[in-house]
Amino acid sequence: MAGGRMKLELSRVVQGKSRLGVLKGLGRTGKHSLEVPGCLLYTHLGTVPHLTQDTLHTLSSLPSVTQVSLSHVAEHQEVLEEFKVGFRKFAGLHDTVLYCSLHDPAAPCPTGYTTNKTVSVWGSGGRIEVTAAKFMALQAAVQPDWYHSMADGETWQGNTSRKRVRKSVDRTLAHLDECLLAHQKSRELDGVEVFGVVEGGDILDERLRSARETAKRPVAGFCLDGFQTGAMDSALRAQLMAAVAKELPEDKPRLLQGVGRPDEVLACVEAGVDLFESFFPFQVTERGCALSFSFDFSPDPERAGSAPPAVLEQDHVEAVAEPNGELRVDDQTQMTRFEISLKDERYRDDFRPLVEGCGCYCCKNHQRAYLHHLLVTNELLASVLLMIHNTAHYHGFFGALREALAADQLDLLKRRVLSEDKK
């Protein structure tokens, strides 16, 4: 059965870079679509952390694409092969498009284990070494709708030599060719799309070579790797991304790995990125925090009923005053200025919702004081309620981002998100 061919239809490109449109022809039937800029639904083994499927589907505007990673799936290879009908049914997922990435974007990935023939993933049982043959056998067992090819992504830590970066690009292209060859022969992967991975560290000519060579292959889209939070200076990242974007075809999507913070999302959209992994709400939840940043850029009174939640000015002061700095992938405990820590004693007698006007179940039914109580008593419900709110707030931000691009108001949205102006 042939799948619908994935195609990005752009409705507008703002200032030559920021792209607004719809990714169509998703899934093997081709009936699904995803608005861009957009994000995927982050999961552990097909389940959004802390949420059951029923709880998850109380949220509106969820993405049509669910992300699973081989780091979680690899240790279940034998079971999936015996099951025979793919991971979607195995995990009880229904009407969704399944995307399979190599690593879990929310988990640190140790370096020094990549060879010319293998990459490594880390599951609950430790390291699993993956050859191209094993990688493709895993994809055949998972039967995703799209996956990205094997890649040597160990050059993002900085201070990597030019020789090592060149080797990373060469290996990644060799992996891609091997994956594409095996893919064409696989019955289980008929109609499945492949994304090529663009590497190149912080070296411009290697980035461009990786992009150009990957674009020559029959891939449906591109994963931009090595730009993770904390990997490089933000100005350099934007410069490299913009240069890479010029080398990639307009009608194929660009998925950025390992970036989730709202300010970074905005900068990367301006550099031409289409898709993001939504692991950031999970990291915020694990810190016992709630996302609390404003993305209401529309003063239109007719939209007041459906406008994004308004964050109180004093919340912004609280959030900015919290410890801040670059959130490194290897240090996910560090707060950002887009969240408030409900463990803080100041919330003990605070009977307001997490965010005024937020329509999520948590904000409509509970107060900050209750979340504080749940956290200090180590109740599991704390993570459930925080994850509901953080997921809703984050996907609401992406909705506002698309609206801002459509209305040519991206600069206004940026000022709101970054708290540079106050209503």
C-alpha positions as CSV (number, residue, x, y, z in Angstrom):
1,M,0.0,0.0,0.0
2,A,1.6,3.3,-1.1
3,G,1.4,6.2,1.3
4,G,0.3,9.7,0.6
5,R,3.4,11.6,-0.3
6,M,4.3,14.2,2.2
7,K,4.3,17.7,0.8
8,L,4.7,21.1,2.5
9,E,2.3,23.7,1.1
10,L,3.4,27.2,2.1
11,S,0.8,29.9,2.4
12,R,3.3,32.6,3.1
13,V,7.0,33.2,3.8
14,V,7.7,36.2,6.0
15,Q,10.8,38.2,5.4
16,G,12.2,35.4,3.2
17,K,12.6,33.0,6.1
18,S,9.7,32.3,8.5
19,R,7.4,29.8,6.9
20,L,3.6,29.4,7.4
21,G,1.7,26.5,5.8
22,V,0.4,23.0,6.1
23,L,2.3,19.7,5.8
24,K,-0.1,17.5,3.9
25,G,-0.2,13.8,2.8
26,L,0.9,12.5,6.2
27,G,0.5,8.8,7.2
28,R,0.1,5.8,4.9
29,T,-3.4,6.9,3.9
30,G,-2.2,10.5,3.3
31,K,-5.3,11.9,5.0
32,H,-3.5,13.6,7.9
33,S,-1.9,17.1,7.9
34,L,0.0,19.3,10.3
35,E,0.2,23.1,10.4
36,V,3.6,24.7,10.4
37,P,5.3,26.1,12.3
38,G,4.2,23.3,14.5
39,C,5.4,20.6,16.9
40,L,5.0,16.9,17.4
41,L,3.5,15.1,20.4
42,Y,6.3,14.1,22.6
43,T,5.9,10.6,24.2
44,H,7.7,7.9,26.1
45,L,6.8,4.6,24.3
46,G,3.7,6.2,22.7
47,T,2.4,7.7,26.0
48,V,2.7,11.4,27.0
49,P,4.5,11.2,30.4
50,H,2.1,11.3,33.4
51,L,-1.0,11.3,31.2
52,T,-3.4,8.5,30.2
53,Q,-4.8,8.6,26.7
54,D,-8.2,9.7,28.1
55,T,-6.7,12.5,30.0
56,L,-4.6,13.6,27.1
57,H,-7.6,13.8,24.8
58,T,-9.3,16.3,27.1
59,L,-6.8,18.7,25.6
60,S,-7.8,20.4,22.3
61,S,-5.5,21.2,19.3
62,L,-3.1,18.3,19.9
63,P,-0.7,17.6,17.0
64,S,-1.6,14.9,14.5
65,V,2.0,13.5,14.8
66,T,3.2,11.3,17.7
67,Q,6.9,11.0,18.3
68,V,8.5,7.8,19.7
69,S,12.2,7.3,20.0
70,L,14.3,4.2,19.4
71,S,16.0,4.7,22.7
72,H,12.7,3.6,24.3
73,V,11.7,1.1,21.7
74,A,14.9,-0.8,20.9
75,E,14.8,-3.0,24.0
76,H,11.3,-4.3,22.9
77,Q,12.4,-5.3,19.4
78,E,11.7,-9.0,19.8
79,V,8.2,-8.4,21.2
80,L,7.4,-6.0,18.4
81,E,8.7,-8.4,15.8
82,E,6.5,-11.2,17.3
83,F,3.5,-8.8,17.4
84,K,3.9,-8.2,13.7
85,V,1.5,-5.3,13.1
86,G,3.6,-2.4,14.3
87,F,4.0,-0.1,17.3
88,R,0.8,2.0,16.8
89,K,-1.4,-1.0,17.6
90,F,1.0,-2.3,20.2
91,A,0.7,1.0,22.2
92,G,-3.0,1.4,21.6
93,L,-2.5,4.6,19.5
94,H,-5.3,5.3,17.2
95,D,-5.8,8.0,14.7
96,T,-2.3,9.5,14.7
97,V,0.8,9.7,12.5
98,L,3.8,8.0,14.0
99,Y,7.3,9.5,13.8
100,C,10.3,7.6,15.0
101,S,13.4,9.5,16.1
102,L,16.7,7.9,17.1
103,H,17.1,9.6,20.6
104,D,14.8,10.9,23.2
105,P,15.2,14.7,23.0
106,A,14.6,15.1,26.7
107,A,17.3,12.7,27.8
108,P,21.1,13.3,27.9
109,C,22.9,11.2,25.4
110,P,26.4,10.1,26.3
111,T,29.1,10.6,23.7
112,G,32.0,8.6,22.5
113,Y,30.1,5.5,21.4
114,T,29.7,6.2,17.6
115,T,31.7,4.1,15.1
116,N,31.8,4.0,11.3
117,K,29.2,1.2,11.5
118,T,27.2,1.8,14.6
119,V,25.4,4.3,16.7
120,S,24.2,3.7,20.3
121,V,20.9,4.4,22.1
122,W,20.2,4.2,25.8
123,G,17.2,2.4,27.1
124,S,16.2,1.5,30.7
125,G,18.6,-1.4,30.5
126,G,21.6,0.6,29.4
127,R,23.4,1.0,26.1
128,I,22.2,-0.7,22.9
129,E,24.5,-0.7,19.9
130,V,22.7,-0.3,16.6
131,T,24.1,-1.2,13.2
132,A,22.3,-0.1,10.0
133,A,20.9,-3.6,9.7
134,K,19.5,-3.5,13.3
135,F,18.3,0.0,12.8
136,M,16.3,-1.0,9.7
137,A,15.0,-4.1,11.4
138,L,13.7,-1.9,14.3
139,Q,12.0,0.4,11.8
140,A,10.4,-2.6,10.2
141,A,9.1,-3.8,13.6
142,V,7.9,-0.3,14.6
143,Q,6.3,0.4,11.2
144,P,6.2,4.2,11.7
145,D,4.8,6.6,9.1
146,W,8.1,8.4,9.0
147,Y,11.5,8.2,10.6
148,H,14.9,9.8,10.3
149,S,17.9,7.9,9.2
150,M,20.8,6.9,11.4
151,A,23.2,9.8,12.1
152,D,26.4,10.6,13.8
153,G,25.3,13.5,15.9
154,E,28.2,13.7,18.3
155,T,29.6,17.1,17.2
156,W,27.3,19.5,19.0
157,Q,29.2,19.7,22.3
158,G,31.6,22.4,20.9
159,N,35.4,22.3,20.6
160,T,35.0,19.5,18.0
161,S,37.8,19.4,15.4
162,R,37.1,20.1,11.7
163,K,38.3,16.6,11.0
164,R,35.7,15.0,13.4
165,V,32.9,17.2,12.0
166,R,33.8,16.1,8.5
167,K,33.7,12.5,9.6
168,S,30.3,13.1,11.2
169,V,28.9,14.4,7.9
170,D,30.5,11.5,5.9
171,R,29.2,8.9,8.2
172,T,25.7,10.4,8.3
173,L,25.5,10.4,4.5
174,A,26.8,6.8,4.3
175,H,24.1,5.8,6.9
176,L,21.4,7.5,4.9
177,D,22.4,5.7,1.7
178,E,22.4,2.4,3.5
179,C,19.0,3.1,5.1
180,L,17.5,4.2,1.8
181,L,18.7,1.0,0.1
182,A,17.3,-1.3,2.8
183,H,14.1,0.8,2.9
184,Q,13.4,0.2,-0.8
185,K,13.6,-3.6,-0.2
186,S,11.4,-3.6,2.9
187,R,7.8,-4.7,2.5
188,E,6.9,-3.4,6.0
189,L,8.2,0.1,5.1
190,D,6.2,0.5,1.9
191,G,4.7,4.0,1.9
192,V,6.9,5.1,4.9
193,E,8.7,8.4,4.6
194,V,12.4,9.0,5.4
195,F,14.0,12.2,6.7
196,G,17.6,12.8,6.1
197,V,19.7,14.3,8.9
198,V,21.8,17.4,8.4
199,E,24.9,17.5,10.5
200,G,28.1,19.7,10.4
201,G,28.6,21.0,13.9
202,D,29.5,24.7,14.0
203,I,31.4,24.7,10.7
204,L,29.6,26.5,7.9
205,D,31.0,24.7,4.9
206,E,30.4,21.3,6.5
207,R,26.8,22.3,7.3
208,L,26.3,23.4,3.7
209,R,27.8,20.2,2.3
210,S,25.6,18.1,4.6
211,A,22.5,20.0,3.5
212,R,23.3,19.9,-0.2
213,E,24.2,16.2,-0.3
214,T,21.2,15.2,1.8
215,A,18.9,17.2,-0.5
216,K,20.1,15.1,-3.4
217,R,18.7,11.9,-1.9
218,P,15.0,10.9,-2.1
219,V,14.1,12.1,1.4
220,A,10.7,13.6,2.4
221,G,12.2,16.1,4.8
222,F,15.2,17.1,6.9
223,C,16.2,16.8,10.5
224,L,18.5,19.6,11.6
225,D,20.8,18.1,14.3
226,G,23.5,19.5,16.5
227,F,21.7,22.8,17.2
228,Q,20.4,21.6,20.6
229,T,20.0,24.1,23.5
230,G,23.4,24.9,24.9
231,A,25.2,23.6,21.9
232,M,26.3,26.9,20.5
233,D,25.9,30.6,20.6
234,S,22.4,31.6,19.6
235,A,23.6,34.1,16.9
236,L,25.8,31.5,15.4
237,R,23.0,29.0,15.4
238,A,20.6,31.4,13.6
239,Q,23.3,32.2,11.0
240,L,24.1,28.5,10.3
241,M,20.4,27.6,10.1
242,A,19.6,30.4,7.7
243,A,22.5,29.3,5.5
244,V,21.4,25.7,5.6
245,A,17.7,26.6,4.8
246,K,18.8,28.2,1.6
247,E,20.2,24.9,0.4
248,L,17.1,22.9,1.2
249,P,14.0,22.6,-1.1
250,E,11.1,24.8,-0.2
251,D,8.4,22.1,-0.4
252,K,10.0,19.8,2.2
253,P,9.8,20.2,6.0
254,R,12.7,21.0,8.3
255,L,12.5,19.5,11.8
256,L,14.7,20.8,14.5
257,Q,15.9,18.4,17.2
258,G,16.6,19.3,20.8
259,V,15.2,22.9,20.9
260,G,12.0,23.7,22.9
261,R,12.4,26.9,24.8
262,P,9.9,29.5,23.5
263,D,12.5,32.2,22.8
264,E,14.6,29.7,20.9
265,V,11.6,28.4,19.0
266,L,10.8,32.0,17.9
267,A,14.4,32.6,16.7
268,C,14.5,29.2,14.9
269,V,11.2,29.9,13.1
270,E,12.7,33.2,11.9
271,A,15.7,31.1,10.5
272,G,13.3,28.9,8.5
273,V,12.5,25.9,10.8
274,D,9.1,24.3,10.4
275,L,8.8,21.6,13.1
276,F,9.9,21.1,16.7
277,E,9.8,18.3,19.3
278,S,7.5,19.2,22.2
279,F,9.7,17.8,25.0
280,F,9.9,21.1,26.8
281,P,6.6,20.9,28.8
282,F,7.8,17.5,30.1
283,Q,11.1,19.0,31.3
284,V,9.2,21.9,33.0
285,T,6.9,19.4,34.7
286,E,9.8,17.3,36.0
287,R,11.1,20.5,37.7
288,G,7.8,20.9,39.5
289,C,7.2,24.1,37.4
290,A,4.3,25.5,35.4
291,L,4.7,27.3,32.1
292,S,3.7,30.9,32.6
293,F,4.4,33.2,29.7
294,S,2.2,35.4,27.7
295,F,1.5,34.8,24.0
296,D,-1.6,37.0,23.6
297,F,-0.6,39.5,20.9
298,S,-4.2,40.3,19.7
299,P,-5.9,43.4,21.1
300,D,-9.1,42.5,19.2
301,P,-12.0,42.6,21.7
302,E,-14.0,40.1,19.6
303,R,-11.4,37.5,20.4
304,A,-11.5,38.1,24.2
305,G,-13.5,34.9,24.8
306,S,-11.0,32.7,23.0
307,A,-7.8,34.8,23.5
308,P,-4.7,33.0,24.9
309,P,-4.4,33.3,28.7
310,A,-3.0,36.5,30.1
311,V,-0.1,36.1,32.5
312,L,-0.1,38.6,35.4
313,E,2.7,41.1,35.3
314,Q,3.9,40.1,38.7
315,D,4.2,36.5,37.4
316,H,6.6,37.7,34.8
317,V,8.6,39.4,37.4
318,E,8.7,36.2,39.5
319,A,9.6,34.1,36.5
320,V,12.4,36.4,35.3
321,A,13.7,36.6,38.8
322,E,14.1,32.9,39.0
323,P,17.6,31.4,38.3
324,N,18.0,31.6,34.5
325,G,20.6,30.9,31.8
326,E,21.2,28.5,29.0
327,L,19.3,25.3,29.6
328,R,21.9,22.6,28.7
329,V,20.7,19.2,27.5
330,D,22.9,17.6,30.3
331,D,21.3,19.8,33.0
332,Q,17.5,19.7,32.8
333,T,17.0,20.8,36.3
334,Q,17.6,24.4,35.5
335,M,14.6,26.7,35.4
336,T,13.9,29.2,32.6
337,R,12.2,32.5,32.7
338,F,9.1,31.0,31.1
339,E,8.0,29.1,34.1
340,I,7.2,29.4,37.8
341,S,8.3,26.9,40.5
342,L,5.2,25.7,42.4
343,K,7.5,24.3,45.1
344,D,8.3,27.8,46.2
345,E,6.9,28.7,49.6
346,R,5.3,31.9,48.2
347,Y,2.6,29.8,46.5
348,R,1.4,28.1,49.8
349,D,-1.5,30.6,50.2
350,D,-1.9,31.6,46.5
351,F,-5.4,30.7,45.5
352,R,-5.2,31.8,41.9
353,P,-5.0,29.4,38.9
354,L,-1.6,28.7,37.4
355,V,-2.3,31.1,34.6
356,E,-5.3,33.5,34.7
357,G,-7.7,32.7,31.8
358,C,-6.1,29.4,30.9
359,G,-8.8,26.9,29.9
360,C,-7.0,23.7,30.8
361,Y,-8.5,21.3,33.3
362,C,-5.9,22.1,35.9
363,C,-6.4,25.9,35.8
364,K,-10.2,25.6,35.7
365,N,-10.3,23.3,38.8
366,H,-7.3,23.9,41.0
367,Q,-5.2,26.7,42.6
368,R,-1.5,27.3,42.9
369,A,-1.7,26.5,46.6
370,Y,-3.1,23.0,45.9
371,L,-0.3,22.3,43.3
372,H,2.3,23.5,45.9
373,H,0.7,21.1,48.5
374,L,0.9,18.2,46.1
375,L,4.5,18.9,45.2
376,V,5.8,19.3,48.8
377,T,4.0,16.0,49.8
378,N,5.3,14.2,46.7
379,E,1.9,13.3,45.4
380,L,1.9,11.8,41.8
381,L,-1.1,14.0,40.9
382,A,1.2,17.0,40.9
383,S,2.9,15.8,37.7
384,V,-0.4,14.9,36.1
385,L,-1.9,18.4,36.7
386,L,1.3,20.2,35.7
387,M,1.7,18.1,32.5
388,I,-1.9,18.9,31.5
389,H,-1.3,22.6,31.9
390,N,2.2,22.7,30.4
391,T,1.1,20.7,27.4
392,A,-2.0,22.9,26.8
393,H,0.0,26.1,27.3
394,Y,2.8,25.0,25.0
395,H,0.5,24.0,22.1
396,G,-1.4,27.2,22.6
397,F,1.8,29.1,22.1
398,F,2.3,27.4,18.7
399,G,-1.2,28.3,17.7
400,A,-0.5,31.9,18.6
401,L,2.8,31.7,16.6
402,R,0.9,30.6,13.5
403,E,-1.7,33.3,14.0
404,A,1.0,36.0,14.4
405,L,2.7,34.9,11.2
406,A,-0.6,35.0,9.3
407,A,-1.4,38.5,10.7
408,D,2.2,39.7,10.1
409,Q,2.5,40.3,13.9
410,L,5.5,38.1,14.7
411,D,7.5,41.1,16.2
412,L,4.6,41.8,18.6
413,L,4.3,38.2,19.6
414,K,8.0,38.1,20.3
415,R,7.8,41.2,22.6
416,R,4.9,39.6,24.5
417,V,6.7,36.2,24.9
418,L,10.0,37.8,25.9
419,S,8.1,40.2,28.3
420,E,9.6,43.3,26.6
421,D,6.3,45.1,26.7
422,K,3.5,44.8,29.3
423,K,-0.2,45.1,28.6
